[in-house]
Amino acid sequence: MRRLSALALALVACGGGGGPTHVVSGVSPPVSAPPAAAPAPAPAPPPSEDASVEVGLGEARLCVRVGGHVHCRASDAHGERPLLEEPAVEGIDDAVSLSVGARHACAVLRDGGVACFGDNAHGQLGAGVGVASSPRALRVKNLASADRVVAGPLHSCARVGGGAVACWGENGEGQTGSSTHYAEAARELVVPTAVAGVSGAASLALSRSVTCALAGAGPVCWGRDTTQQPIQNTPPAAAPWLAGATALAGGGEAVCQATRDGTVACRGSGALVTSMGPVALPPMTSFGVGASHACGLLADRTVRCWGQNYSGQIGRPRSEIGTNVTVPSAVPGLPKIKALAVGGYGACALSLAGELFCWGSYPGAPREGGHEPSIVAIR
C-alpha cells in the first residue's frame, strides 16, 4: 500500500466505526467550507413564455430549468405554488442542461463548467468542500468544456471535451473510475477524476455502484462488476452485454440499455433485474430509470412504465395491476408527451402543450400520493 499523508490518516480515523474500511488519499490540500453566503441577489427576471423547459426528478426534489435558471420543489413541499415561484437556485443563472440525482442535482453552465447542489455526504457535489450539503449550487472543481452531466444516486459524471468522461462522488466500488476510496470525513478532497481510456462517449448511465458508457471503441463499464462478481476497482472494461445498445439509463442498482429492436434489458441487483428479464416496447424516443421502475416515451408520444409499483409509479393502481409489473403498461390520462423525467419512486411528463404531469411519489404530490397523473403548475 502506498504511503499516506498524516492528513489522510487523520481523516481515516474519523470516518466512523462499524462501517467498511476506507482509504483516503491526500491528493490535494483540504479546502475549507465556503464563507457565509452574501445577501441574496435581486430576483431573476421571469423567463419568457417561449423559453425551453427541462424537467428533472429525484427522490428529494422536482426541478425545472427555464431560461438558464433552475427552480426546485423539495420533498417536504405539498405543491402549493407553481414551480417557477420556488426560489431560483443560487449560483446558477446560465444553465444549458440539468440532471437530478437521488438527493443532489447538477447543471451544465454556458461556459462549459458544471455546478451542483443538494446532498454532499459522499462528495457528489465535486466542489472540494467539507459541507454535508449545500442549497446553493457550487461549481465543480477542475472541470471545463463539459457538454453533459449525469447525476446518479451517489456520484456524478460529466462528458467533457467532446467525449472524455470525468466522475466524482461515492467511490466505494470504483464507480468514479478512480482507485481512491474516500471516507465521508474527506469529502473536501473529492474532485473530478478523468476516467482513463474512455473517449467518444455518446451515452452515460449511473447506478449506485456502476457507471457505463457507450464509447467510441465500444460499450464499457466500471465499478462493481455487473455480473455480480466481488467488488472491483479496475479501469473501464468492455461490456459485451451492451452490444447493440442505442441508449443507456441508470438508477437505483440497475443500468439499462435500449436496443434498436425496442428491447430494454437491465443488469445489476435491483428489482428491475432480479424480478424480471428484458421487456419489449414499440419504438421509443427516450427512457428513464428510477430506484426500482422504468418508463419509456414511445414514438407515438405515449408513455409506458414497468417495475415496482408500490407508490403508483407505474401510473396504474396497485389493486388493478399489482405491485410488480413485468410488462410495460401504458400510463392512462396523459396527452401527447414530448419529454419524460423518471426518478426515485415517481415520474413526470411534459406535454406538447407545455403542461407537466407527474405520478407516483414526487415532491409536491398529494399527501396521499397516487397513481393518476396530476398536473403540476410550472408558471
KOLFIFI-757091 format. One line per 10 residues: number of its first residue (from 1); their letters; for each residue y negated, x negated, z negated of N, C-alpha, C. Coordinates in steps of 0.001 Angstrom, whole numbers, plus 500000, padded with zeros to 6 digits. Layout:
NUM> a> Y X Z Y X Z Y X Z ~ ...
This chain:
1> mrrlsalala> 501193 499147 500000 500000 500000 500000 498760 499114 500000 ~ 497753 499527 500815 496571 498698 500881 495789 498784 499577 ~ 495019 497761 499301 494268 497696 498062 493162 498738 498082 ~ 492996 499460 496988 491962 500469 496876 490789 499923 496077 ~ 489617 500409 496389 488437 500010 495635 488451 500647 494258 ~ 487642 500097 493349 487554 500668 491996 487096 502109 492058 ~ 486184 502409 492998 485723 503773 493145 486879 504694 493517 ~ 487680 504267 494474 488794 505099 494905 489756 505359 493759 ~ 490063 504329 492986 490977 504507 491868 490410 505475 490846 ~ 489115 505395 490599 488499 506308 489635 488601 507742 490122
11> lvacgggggp> 488433 507954 491436 488496 509306 491957 489907 509865 491875 ~ 490908 509042 492100 492280 509498 491951 492527 509951 490526 ~ 491992 509210 489589 492245 509514 488178 491695 510865 487777 ~ 490603 511314 488424 490012 512588 488000 490388 513714 488941 ~ 491456 513567 489698 491845 514606 490644 492588 515759 490014 ~ 492847 515732 488724 493518 516854 488073 494992 516588 487910 ~ 495587 517140 486877 497012 516926 486623 497857 518040 487191 ~ 499134 517742 487298 500087 518760 487692 500254 518941 489179 ~ 499353 518382 490029 499448 518567 491469 500046 517354 492122 ~ 500138 517380 493470 500685 516245 494196 499767 515045 494099
21> thvvsgvspp> 500338 513863 494210 499545 512646 494161 498769 512502 495449 ~ 497510 512153 495339 496658 511941 496495 496176 510502 496494 ~ 496028 509947 497675 495439 508629 497825 494052 508805 498403 ~ 493085 508207 497777 491709 508349 498211 491199 507000 498669 ~ 490687 506933 499857 490185 505679 500390 488674 505636 500273 ~ 488158 504542 499767 486715 504384 499676 486158 503897 500996 ~ 486250 504730 502028 485830 504312 503357 484318 504214 503486 ~ 483591 504872 502611 482133 504800 502653 481614 505077 501265 ~ 480400 504611 500940 479874 504884 499608 479667 506372 499410 ~ 479873 506849 498186 479683 508284 497953 478242 508693 498173
31> vsappaaapa> 478086 509913 498633 476763 510465 498866 476529 511548 497845 ~ 475428 511498 497166 475155 512492 496130 474887 513840 496757 ~ 474994 514872 495936 474717 516221 496415 473270 516300 496881 ~ 472978 517200 497842 471618 517296 498332 470662 517746 497242 ~ 469390 517373 497342 468413 517800 496346 468244 519305 496369 ~ 467589 519802 495345 467360 521235 495248 466674 521731 496510 ~ 467071 522905 496940 466550 523433 498189 465050 523675 498097 ~ 464373 523415 499201 462944 523694 499285 462754 525201 499337 ~ 461524 525678 499119 461275 527109 499215 461756 527649 500552 ~ 462287 528849 500538 462846 529428 501754 461778 529535 502823
41> papapppsed> 462122 529196 504076 461152 529315 505154 460868 530770 505463 ~ 459831 530987 506256 459494 532343 506657 460657 532931 507445 ~ 460879 534234 507338 461998 534844 508061 461901 534570 509552 ~ 463069 534389 510170 463090 534152 511610 462679 535426 512332 ~ 462032 535277 513493 461671 536482 514245 462925 537216 514682 ~ 462840 538523 514777 464035 539271 515173 464477 538870 516571 ~ 465795 538793 516797 466278 538426 518124 465982 539516 519135 ~ 465850 539132 520390 465601 540108 521431 466838 540958 521626 ~ 466642 542151 522180 467744 543079 522358 468810 542532 523305 ~ 468396 541637 524242 469360 541146 525207 469999 539829 524786
51> asvevglgea> 469718 539387 523550 470325 538142 523080 471832 538321 522968 ~ 472583 537278 523322 474040 537362 523248 474474 537460 521789 ~ 475593 538138 521561 476135 538346 520225 477522 537726 520168 ~ 477762 536903 519151 479076 536330 518919 479501 536711 517503 ~ 480737 537151 517340 481232 537642 516062 482318 536714 515549 ~ 482317 536436 514244 483361 535648 513606 483798 536312 512318 ~ 485098 536285 512032 485644 536945 510851 486587 536009 510123 ~ 486435 535914 508800 487342 535157 507956 487722 535979 506748 ~ 488287 535332 505737 488624 536040 504511 487390 536317 503664 ~ 486388 535438 503735 485254 535513 502815 483979 536051 503436
61> rlcvrvgghv> 483906 536125 504773 482658 536562 505388 482895 537090 506802 ~ 482005 538002 507184 481893 538503 508544 480539 538049 509055 ~ 480520 537335 510174 479281 536728 510665 479004 537136 512103 ~ 477728 537160 512445 477310 537308 513831 476312 536206 514153 ~ 476396 535699 515376 475407 534744 515880 474599 535458 516953 ~ 473292 535528 516753 472392 536168 517701 471143 535309 517823 ~ 470789 534933 519034 469546 534206 519264 469443 532885 518529 ~ 470552 532206 518314 470544 530906 517652 470674 530972 516155 ~ 470559 532165 515569 470671 532337 514126 472020 532956 513772 ~ 472472 532710 512554 473740 533247 512076 473468 534097 510845
71> hcrasdahge> 474018 535290 510838 473889 536219 509712 475293 536587 509251 ~ 475507 536565 507935 476843 536820 507398 476811 537838 506275 ~ 477879 538606 506177 478104 539513 505059 479242 538955 504232 ~ 479033 538857 502926 480026 538270 502039 481115 539274 501696 ~ 482213 538748 501150 483386 539575 500867 483141 540600 499771 ~ 482100 540411 498954 481843 541371 497886 480835 542437 498297 ~ 480424 542450 499568 479473 543449 500039 480210 544714 500463 ~ 479452 545799 500607 480062 547065 500981 479375 547697 502186 ~ 478723 546879 502994 478210 547363 504267 477029 548287 504173 ~ 476138 548051 503216 475013 548957 503051 473934 548792 504115
81> rplleepave> 473890 547635 504794 472812 547407 505753 473366 546708 506992 ~ 472623 546778 508124 473087 546112 509345 473231 544609 509124 ~ 474117 544003 509902 474383 542568 509737 473131 541728 509945 ~ 472282 542114 510875 471082 541305 511125 470029 541465 510037 ~ 470251 542372 509084 469362 542447 507925 469862 541573 506787 ~ 471068 541003 506928 471507 539977 505988 470695 538713 506261 ~ 470319 537956 505221 469505 536759 505447 470183 535793 506413 ~ 469393 535226 507306 469933 534215 508211 470381 533003 507396 ~ 471478 532380 507802 471979 531196 507109 470978 530065 507269 ~ 470512 529529 506144 469564 528415 506197 470232 527184 506789
91> giddavslsv> 469455 526427 507542 469976 525214 508152 470478 525410 509564 ~ 470443 526655 510059 470867 526940 511432 469803 527791 512103 ~ 469182 527257 513132 468255 528075 513915 468417 527857 515414 ~ 469415 527060 515812 469626 526793 517234 471111 526716 517563 ~ 471885 527610 516967 473338 527610 517202 473648 528107 518603 ~ 474664 527486 519222 475116 527939 520534 476525 528498 520479 ~ 477273 528242 519401 478589 528859 519212 478916 528858 517732 ~ 479884 529685 517353 480201 529921 515945 481707 530015 515771 ~ 482211 529491 514656 483621 529662 514285 483693 529907 512785 ~ 484410 530944 512382 484534 531312 510973 485968 531061 510529
101> garhacavlr> 486139 530205 509515 487447 529931 508949 487727 530842 507781 ~ 488749 530505 506995 489133 531368 505884 487975 531568 504917 ~ 487367 530460 504448 486298 530571 503466 485103 529667 503793 ~ 485050 529163 505015 483884 528409 505463 483650 528720 506933 ~ 482504 528309 507440 482167 528576 508831 481361 527410 509378 ~ 481420 527216 510687 480704 526120 511340 480075 526624 512628 ~ 478968 525992 513021 478283 526327 514262 477962 525056 515025 ~ 478142 525098 516338 477675 524013 517205 476193 524233 517461 ~ 475410 523181 517310 473970 523255 517499 473599 522820 518913 ~ 472403 523193 519318 471986 522923 520688 471971 521441 521012
111> dggvacfgdn> 471737 520577 520017 471685 519143 520277 473058 518471 520229 ~ 474131 519257 520078 475471 518700 520040 475968 518380 518650 ~ 475167 518620 517644 475622 518467 516276 476367 519706 515814 ~ 476925 519637 514609 477637 520762 514008 477149 520937 512588 ~ 476924 522165 512162 476536 522467 510787 477527 523470 510214 ~ 477939 523246 508959 478936 524108 508315 478415 524595 506965 ~ 478916 525734 506525 478524 526294 505232 479705 527032 504632 ~ 479597 527318 503334 480667 528010 502627 481432 527079 501720 ~ 482729 527311 501584 483562 526560 500653 483712 525104 501099 ~ 483672 524192 500120 483815 522760 500407 484817 522112 499460
121> ahgqlgagvg> 485715 522922 498878 486662 522384 497899 487530 521291 498484 ~ 487768 521332 499792 488612 520335 500453 487820 519477 501435 ~ 486490 519483 501287 485663 518693 502191 485547 519287 503573 ~ 485808 520588 503720 485825 521171 505050 484447 521360 505666 ~ 483371 521058 504903 482039 521063 505496 481732 519754 506219 ~ 482468 518693 505881 482302 517430 506588 480941 516790 506418 ~ 480220 517163 505368 478844 516704 505211 478706 515525 504264 ~ 479809 515036 503707 479728 513895 502809 479014 514205 501514 ~ 479206 515410 500978 478580 515795 499715 479667 516224 498732 ~ 479350 516120 497445 480326 516434 496421 480305 517865 495950
131> vasspralrv> 479422 518702 496504 479329 520086 496050 480586 520856 496421 ~ 480966 521818 495571 482163 522614 495822 481942 523649 496908 ~ 480691 524052 497124 480370 525000 498181 478879 524913 498472 ~ 478472 525452 499609 477059 525446 499972 476747 526686 500797 ~ 475834 527562 500304 475422 528707 501112 474536 528277 502276 ~ 473919 527112 502145 473083 526560 503208 473951 525716 504130 ~ 473748 525827 505424 474518 525034 506374 474127 523565 506256 ~ 475135 522707 506157 474935 521266 506061 475432 520612 507340 ~ 474675 519665 507836 475054 519016 509085 476259 518109 508860 ~ 477262 518227 509717 478445 517382 509647 478043 515954 509983
141> knlasadrvv> 478503 515012 509182 478089 513615 509349 478788 512969 510547 ~ 478062 512026 511155 478631 511142 512181 479271 511913 513330 ~ 478658 513025 513716 479223 513839 514786 478124 514190 515781 ~ 478358 513885 517041 477403 514195 518094 478153 514631 519341 ~ 477435 515195 520276 477954 515636 521576 479110 516617 521441 ~ 479070 517453 520400 480098 518493 520251 479771 519672 521159 ~ 480799 520235 521769 480587 521447 522557 481465 522597 522082 ~ 482296 522334 521068 483102 523391 520492 483520 522985 519092 ~ 483583 523958 518187 484090 523702 516842 485049 524823 516473 ~ 486117 524472 515741 487080 525457 515244 487215 525257 513743
151> agplhscarv> 486861 526279 512976 487018 526247 511523 488365 526861 511181 ~ 489226 526094 510527 490559 526576 510177 490631 527033 508740 ~ 491841 527223 508219 491974 527653 506827 491337 526682 505834 ~ 491617 525364 505975 491101 524385 505015 490538 523138 505682 ~ 490512 523095 506997 489905 521959 507693 489249 522460 508973 ~ 488529 521556 509635 487788 521910 510832 487960 520808 511863 ~ 487821 521164 513132 487870 520182 514215 486822 520543 515258 ~ 486299 519510 515915 485336 519718 516985 485783 518961 518225 ~ 485492 519544 519383 485676 518822 520634 484370 518112 520930 ~ 484444 516832 521182 483236 516021 521387 483385 515212 522666
161> gggavacwge> 482234 514883 523260 482254 514029 524431 483057 514576 525581 ~ 483192 515897 525661 483890 516498 526778 485395 516531 526676 ~ 485980 516163 525542 487428 516268 525455 488085 515518 524326 ~ 487368 514591 523673 487915 513956 522473 487848 514952 521314 ~ 488588 514669 520227 488642 515583 519089 488375 514816 517807 ~ 487565 515388 516930 487315 514833 515600 487541 515936 514581 ~ 488201 515613 513461 488543 516610 512448 488128 516130 511063 ~ 487975 517083 510142 487623 516754 508759 488109 517877 507840 ~ 488197 517565 506543 488626 518557 505555 489972 518210 504963 ~ 490704 519221 504484 492003 519021 503850 492935 518227 504769
171> ngegqtgsst> 493571 517184 504201 494428 516322 505000 495718 515981 504264 ~ 496172 516862 503392 497373 516576 502633 498602 516362 503490 ~ 498568 516859 504729 499727 516703 505606 499344 516103 506959 ~ 498201 515405 506989 497799 514718 508205 497185 515615 509256 ~ 496753 516822 508879 496253 517768 509867 494892 517401 510443 ~ 494193 516424 509850 492942 515972 510454 493150 514768 511368 ~ 494370 514274 511435 494629 513115 512265 494355 511799 511581 ~ 493999 511843 510308 493733 510638 509528 494944 510324 508657 ~ 495077 509069 508272 496164 508678 507369 495721 508697 505912 ~ 494515 509168 505666 493964 509178 504315 494114 510547 503669
181> hyaeaarelv> 494608 510578 502419 494673 511814 501645 493503 511816 500667 ~ 492768 512902 500643 491618 512995 499754 491918 513920 498581 ~ 491595 513487 497385 491623 514384 496235 490354 515216 496263 ~ 490373 516368 495604 489185 517223 495602 487977 516492 495046 ~ 488194 515605 494065 487077 514893 493460 486396 513948 494445 ~ 487025 513677 495573 486479 512738 496544 485948 513437 497788 ~ 485570 514707 497667 485118 515421 498866 483846 514828 499451 ~ 483097 514052 498637 481903 513413 499195 482259 512287 500158 ~ 483534 511928 500238 483963 510912 501196 484527 511523 502479 ~ 484648 512828 502516 485302 513468 503652 484300 513654 504787
191> vptavagvsg> 484499 512907 505853 483669 512996 507051 484608 513001 508260 ~ 484108 513380 509437 484992 513496 510603 485742 512214 510930 ~ 486986 512393 511348 487831 511301 511824 488192 511575 513276 ~ 487957 510599 514145 488366 510756 515537 489889 510754 515607 ~ 490453 511713 516305 491905 511811 516425 492346 510878 517545 ~ 493106 509862 517191 493484 508825 518143 494367 509381 519256 ~ 494061 508969 520461 494932 509286 521588 494751 510656 522200 ~ 493794 511448 521720 493591 512782 522277 492352 512770 523162 ~ 492501 513186 524410 491380 513281 525344 491622 514475 526257 ~ 490559 514939 526853 490678 516070 527768 491147 517340 527108
201> aaslalsrsv> 490817 517537 525840 491282 518730 525121 490600 519978 525678 ~ 491411 520954 526057 490878 522199 526599 490959 523343 525599 ~ 491845 523236 524608 492022 524294 523626 492496 523679 522320 ~ 492011 524205 521200 492383 523720 519881 492873 524882 519028 ~ 493852 524626 518162 494329 525634 517219 494608 524971 515892 ~ 494141 525588 514797 494305 525036 513458 495025 526044 512578 ~ 496099 525618 511949 496704 526387 510874 496433 525628 509581 ~ 497041 526071 508491 496782 525419 507218 497225 523964 507218 ~ 498288 523635 507931 498847 522287 507830 499062 521588 509169 ~ 498693 522230 510273 498941 521666 511603 497710 521868 512474
211> tcalagagpv> 497444 520903 513350 496441 521039 514395 497115 520757 515730 ~ 496827 521577 516732 497388 521379 518062 496278 521454 519106 ~ 496502 520761 520225 495522 520755 521313 496246 520759 522641 ~ 495662 521462 523607 496089 521329 524991 495238 520211 525578 ~ 495798 519016 525598 495064 517824 526002 495362 517475 527451 ~ 494601 516490 527955 494742 516128 529346 496113 515618 529701 ~ 496770 514923 528775 498101 514370 529036 499218 515320 528624 ~ 498864 516522 528202 499867 517492 527767 499601 517949 526346 ~ 500266 518986 525896 500020 519525 524553 500513 518569 523466 ~ 499712 518453 522403 500047 517585 521278 499742 518309 519977
221> cwgrdttqqp> 500411 517904 518896 500147 518432 517558 500171 517288 516563 ~ 499473 517483 515441 499524 516515 514360 499436 517262 513032 ~ 499956 516645 511972 500066 517294 510672 501525 517522 510349 ~ 501833 518602 509593 503232 518904 509272 503971 519237 510558 ~ 505146 518666 510708 505948 518898 511898 506245 520384 512027 ~ 505954 520952 513183 506115 522388 513365 507570 522821 513438 ~ 508514 521881 513408 509922 522260 513319 510382 522296 511868 ~ 509414 522221 510930 509684 522313 509503 510414 521100 508950 ~ 510205 519956 509553 510716 518718 509004 509809 518281 507855 ~ 510215 517261 507079 509358 516819 505972 507971 516411 506443
231> iqntppaaap> 507053 516331 505494 505659 516018 505795 505558 514745 506625 ~ 504674 514789 507607 504440 513599 508408 502945 513367 508523 ~ 502556 512123 508641 501166 511752 508861 501097 510774 510027 ~ 501829 511073 511068 501876 510221 512229 500779 510623 513207 ~ 500481 509752 514183 499498 510126 515213 499963 511359 515974 ~ 499066 511971 516739 499463 513155 517510 500712 512892 518339 ~ 501633 513851 518295 502891 513726 519019 502990 514838 520056 ~ 503684 514549 521149 503876 515557 522183 504522 516802 521594 ~ 504083 517959 522067 504593 519250 521582 505189 520006 522768 ~ 506432 519678 523129 507025 520329 524309 507131 521833 524186
241> wlagatalag> 507161 522358 522964 507250 523808 522814 505990 524507 523312 ~ 504896 523764 523510 503659 524340 524021 503531 524204 525540 ~ 504554 523657 526183 504506 523524 527643 504337 524910 528269 ~ 503426 525025 529197 503166 526302 529843 502116 527140 529163 ~ 501574 526660 528019 500553 527429 527308 499240 527423 528092 ~ 498581 528558 528119 497264 528664 528721 496164 528735 527673 ~ 496516 529066 526440 495547 529133 525350 496290 529022 524029 ~ 495581 528525 523011 496137 528384 521671 495258 529118 520669 ~ 495866 529524 519558 495123 530085 518431 495930 529804 517176 ~ 495246 529663 516048 495925 529379 514798 495318 530141 513650
251> ggeavcqatr> 496087 530292 512583 495622 530950 511378 496743 530983 510364 ~ 496409 531019 509074 497450 531025 508059 498339 529811 508215 ~ 499645 530041 508344 500606 528957 508519 501137 528870 509945 ~ 500496 529537 510889 501040 529615 512239 500087 529057 513286 ~ 500666 528406 514295 499976 528071 515532 500672 528835 516642 ~ 499908 529526 517476 500479 530379 518512 499971 529977 519885 ~ 500799 530213 520880 500429 529936 522258 500577 531193 523094 ~ 499708 531315 524089 499834 532363 525096 500190 531700 526412 ~ 501082 532316 527161 501516 531766 528439 501098 532694 529580 ~ 501213 532196 530786 500772 532963 531953 501565 534248 532131
261> dgtvacrgsg> 502784 534275 531643 503592 535480 531826 503339 536539 530758 ~ 502345 536308 529895 501987 537306 528894 502753 537203 527594 ~ 503484 536115 527387 504224 535933 526143 503369 535179 525132 ~ 503417 535617 523880 502794 534888 522779 503896 534461 521822 ~ 503995 533155 521565 505014 532613 520667 504338 531760 519609 ~ 504846 531790 518391 504234 531093 517264 505230 530160 516602 ~ 504717 529100 516011 505529 528173 515217 504834 527952 513885 ~ 505603 527616 512856 505070 527378 511528 505965 528015 510484 ~ 505370 528476 509389 506171 529065 508323 505649 530410 507871 ~ 504671 530970 508566 504096 532240 508146 504873 533438 508646
271> alvtsmgpva> 504353 534621 508321 505039 535867 508664 505164 536052 510165 ~ 504201 535544 510936 504282 535681 512383 505464 534907 512951 ~ 505998 533965 512168 507098 533126 512641 508418 533555 512028 ~ 508421 533742 510703 509687 533970 510000 510260 535353 510234 ~ 509425 536326 510594 509937 537686 510717 509936 538222 512136 ~ 509521 537427 513105 509520 537913 514488 509523 536740 515454 ~ 509999 536986 516646 510016 535969 517682 508858 536164 518638 ~ 508981 535615 519840 507934 535794 520836 507718 537277 521146 ~ 506487 537634 521466 506167 539003 521853 505602 538988 523262 ~ 505792 540071 523984 505330 540186 525361 504184 541185 525432
281> lppmtsfgvg> 503145 540822 526164 501992 541693 526338 501605 541730 527813 ~ 500891 542792 528221 500291 542786 529549 499269 541644 529643 ~ 498729 541380 530829 497759 540282 530965 496638 540361 529933 ~ 496350 539215 529290 495328 539134 528252 494162 538273 528727 ~ 492997 538505 528123 491849 537630 528353 491609 536720 527157 ~ 492049 537118 525957 491916 536273 524768 492825 536829 523684 ~ 493075 535995 522652 493829 536473 521500 493413 535662 520284 ~ 493697 536213 519093 493339 535548 517848 494416 535757 516805 ~ 494431 534885 515800 495452 534903 514750 494768 534948 513390 ~ 495221 535826 512512 494737 535899 511149 495705 535222 510200
291> ashacgllad> 495645 535600 508927 496523 534997 507938 497979 535354 508183 ~ 498236 536563 508700 499620 536995 508900 499752 538008 510031 ~ 498741 538082 510902 498803 539015 512025 498074 538406 513215 ~ 498217 539030 514366 497554 538558 515575 497154 539764 516415 ~ 496128 539574 517245 495669 540618 518156 495318 539993 519496 ~ 495533 540747 520560 495186 540284 521886 494257 541269 522574 ~ 493272 540724 523293 492385 541534 524125 492957 541517 525538 ~ 493361 542685 526035 494017 542773 527323 492991 542838 528453 ~ 493479 542580 529658 492602 542593 530824 492000 543970 531070 ~ 492666 545040 530584 492115 546382 530756 491132 546752 529657
301> rtvrcwgqny> 490749 545763 528827 489739 545924 527762 490244 546726 526575 ~ 491547 546862 526405 492113 547446 525193 492611 546325 524290 ~ 492954 546665 523040 493391 545682 522048 494758 546082 521513 ~ 495653 545095 521402 496947 545312 520768 497141 544283 519666 ~ 497759 544706 518552 497957 543830 517395 499409 543900 516934 ~ 499829 542861 516225 501172 542810 515655 501172 541882 514446 ~ 502253 541942 513645 502358 541131 512439 502364 541999 511204 ~ 501938 541439 510084 501909 542213 508848 500779 543231 508876 ~ 501021 544359 508209 500091 545484 508282 499747 546035 506903 ~ 499835 545197 505869 499603 545682 504500 498180 546182 504294
311> sgqigrprse> 497222 545650 505059 495828 546068 504918 495362 546916 506090 ~ 496289 547375 506904 495909 548129 508090 495361 547252 509199 ~ 495630 545938 509144 495044 545009 510114 495604 545158 511521 ~ 496682 545944 511660 497215 546223 512985 496453 547386 513628 ~ 495643 548077 512822 494892 549214 513344 495674 550500 513367 ~ 496791 550519 512646 497612 551730 512573 498017 551958 511124 ~ 498228 553218 510709 498608 553491 509316 499982 552934 508985 ~ 500125 552405 507776 501412 551863 507346 502499 552936 507336 ~ 502110 554152 506974 503091 555231 506903 503661 555562 508275 ~ 502906 555265 509308 503340 555604 510668 504089 554469 511333
321> igtnvtvpsa> 503637 553253 511092 504160 552132 511872 504809 551054 511012 ~ 504734 551175 509682 505362 550193 508804 504429 549059 508431 ~ 504953 548140 507644 504133 547035 507152 504379 545734 507905 ~ 505381 545710 508770 505655 544502 509539 505942 544927 510978 ~ 504996 544681 511851 505035 545220 513204 505453 544126 514167 ~ 506610 544258 514765 507139 543224 515645 506848 543473 517119 ~ 506356 544662 517438 505990 544980 518823 504490 545239 518862 ~ 503733 544539 519724 502277 544751 519792 501945 546225 519967 ~ 501037 546694 519106 500686 548107 519065 499218 548273 519440 ~ 498919 549236 520303 497536 549484 520702 496721 549987 519516
331> vpglpkikal> 495509 549488 519393 494592 549952 518348 493871 551174 518895 ~ 494150 552360 518348 493520 553566 518892 492075 553708 518454 ~ 491329 554491 519188 489962 554816 518797 488920 553821 519221 ~ 489300 552814 520022 488334 551817 520474 487847 552140 521881 ~ 486566 551900 522156 486103 551967 523543 486521 550692 524276 ~ 486025 550490 525473 486313 549263 526205 485698 548074 525470 ~ 486511 547012 525309 486124 545881 524468 485876 544634 525320 ~ 484860 543840 524914 484572 542600 525643 484831 541343 524823 ~ 484936 541449 523515 485174 540260 522684 485923 540671 521433 ~ 486760 539750 520928 487647 540031 519797 487518 538929 518760
341> avggygacal> 487501 539290 517480 487494 538333 516374 488598 538734 515396 ~ 489506 537801 515127 490634 538061 514232 490590 537032 513112 ~ 490724 537477 511868 490698 536535 510760 491130 537191 509474 ~ 491629 536384 508534 492028 536921 507244 493024 538045 507413 ~ 492656 539233 506934 493540 540389 506962 492886 541553 507701 ~ 492096 541230 508713 491432 542258 509492 491111 541759 510882 ~ 490384 542580 511623 489970 542213 512969 488719 543004 513322 ~ 487940 542474 514262 486740 543137 514747 486688 543016 516267 ~ 486094 543996 516917 485998 544002 518370 484607 544460 518780 ~ 484030 543755 519742 482703 544071 520256 482863 544817 521572
351> slagelfcwg> 482283 545999 521654 482472 546829 522839 481546 546391 523968 ~ 481837 546882 525165 480983 546585 526317 479573 547094 526083 ~ 479431 548134 525271 478113 548693 524977 477411 547968 523836 ~ 478079 546967 523221 477448 546189 522161 477679 546719 520768 ~ 478588 547676 520601 478912 548174 519268 480041 547341 518674 ~ 479990 547138 517350 481005 546358 516660 481912 547287 515869 ~ 483217 547152 516084 484217 547932 515377 485112 546979 514589 ~ 485406 547304 513324 486298 546476 512505 487341 547355 511823 ~ 488493 546750 511527 489567 547474 510837 490361 546511 509963 ~ 491152 547083 509048 491878 546264 508085 490978 545904 506920
361> sypgapregg> 491145 544702 506399 490320 544214 505289 489270 543257 505844 ~ 488001 543556 505596 486904 542721 506087 485684 542940 505190 ~ 484791 541967 505108 483603 542140 504262 482778 543342 504705 ~ 482496 544222 503758 481739 545422 504065 482599 546609 504441 ~ 483923 546456 504364 484803 547573 504687 484640 548680 503652 ~ 485006 549904 504005 485012 550959 502990 485808 550503 501772 ~ 485426 550979 500622 486046 550497 499384 487570 550655 499411 ~ 488031 551704 500065 489470 551916 500104 490120 551190 501284 ~ 489329 550489 502100 489870 549808 503269 490337 550856 504280 ~ 491068 550427 505275 491578 551410 506208 491975 550816 507524
371> hepsivair> 492862 551507 508196 493353 551045 509492 492487 551540 510645 ~ 491719 552583 510435 490931 553146 511530 489704 552272 511813 ~ 489490 551885 513072 488296 551101 513385 487023 551830 512981 ~ 486165 551131 512261 484889 551689 511811 483754 550919 512461 ~ 482685 551610 512789 481524 550939 513371 480798 550160 512281 ~ 480513 548886 512555 479711 548042 511670 478373 547810 512372 ~ 477299 548270 511736 475985 548159 512368 475581 546685 512483 ~ 475142 546294 513657 474632 544930 513849 473129 544919 513658 ~ 472423 545838 514313 470958 545915 514198 470554 547156 513407
